[in-house]
Amino acid sequence: MADQARIIDGKAAAAALRAEIGQEITAIKAERGLVPGLHVVLVGDDPASRVYVNSKEKLAGEIGMNSAVHRLPAETSEAELLAKVAALNADDSVDGILVQLPLPKHINPDRVIEAIDPAKDVDCFHPINVGRLANGQASLIPCTPLGSMILLKQTLPTLAGLEAVVIGRSGIVGRPMAQLLVQADCTVTIAHSRTRDLPAICRRADILVAAVGRPHFVRGDWIKPGATIIDVGINRLPDGKLAGDVDFAEAMKVAGAITPVPGGVGPMTIACLLRNTLTAFHARRGR
Ligand code: NAD
């Protein structure tokens, strides 16, 4: 085994994926005169959300996708937001709708997500899409788990039979990630805040996915030598730098391969949002 883990370059993988989507969009424009459209709704001025939304808009534009950001004031009522979603549902030029979370406290996010047409739900948070994913019938797959699976498939010759441990059971990362790993024939354990002896469970993992939200939480001696680590965490340190959930320096000495933060799963998430928009376009308008 090498002394140092291989770094999984999510930035390069995401650029390649975007280029591929861009080529498909160019062909669609040339052959059919249509342009897939992604619409993002941002309510209020959460600084992190603003950064994410700007980057989604910029990257969509770069590959020739139509994109629009609907910026609504923080005082927008739930009824007004639902009316906005209904208008986007009804607009045939809109292929993907994403309502940026978190929403202001006076708005119920579940009600808003359930109002999005499931065929345009490119975040894949609508209960119908969550159910389809659980049944293994999904065409839209949540962006962060989808991006993580693409990186795993590019890193490992096969996933079948491998032990996978996912730390975190959130609806946007941990649970869908575990479902995709099961569908890829891994033996999957979901660990969470009430799990006993987490280090021992992690040491079993050929694939370890950390989606906790605590910097440097996973230590080097929790890692099975040669394991592949997908670090989903994005944590802002007091000095302003970003860190993942895994102690990267320690993991580098034990793991076989690891995603860095930044430059790992993050860029793949946005590329997969664009992928989902194109998938939604094909599903609605035919190939
Ligand atoms: P969340 O807060 O909804 O879930 C965190 C999970 O961690 C929970 O299920 C909880 O049970 C588990 N957990 C908390 N403390 C634990 C402990 N001591 N031991 C074991 N498990 C514990 O968070 P989330 O939305 O799933 O996001 C997780 C992290 O991933 C965050 O850092 C978030 O910023 C990041 N994230 C990154 C991307 C990306 O594109 N890279 C996308 C989404 C989320």
Boltz pocket constraint, residues with backbone or C-beta under 6 A from the ligand:
constraints:
  - pocket:
      binder: B
      contacts: [[A, 144], [A, 167], [A, 168], [A, 169], [A, 170], [A, 171], [A, 172], [A, 173], [A, 174], [A, 191], [A, 192], [A, 193], [A, 194], [A, 195], [A, 198], [A, 210], [A, 211], [A, 212], [A, 213], [A, 214], [A, 231], [A, 232], [A, 233], [A, 234], [A, 235], [A, 265], [A, 266], [A, 267], [A, 269]]
      max_distance: 6.0
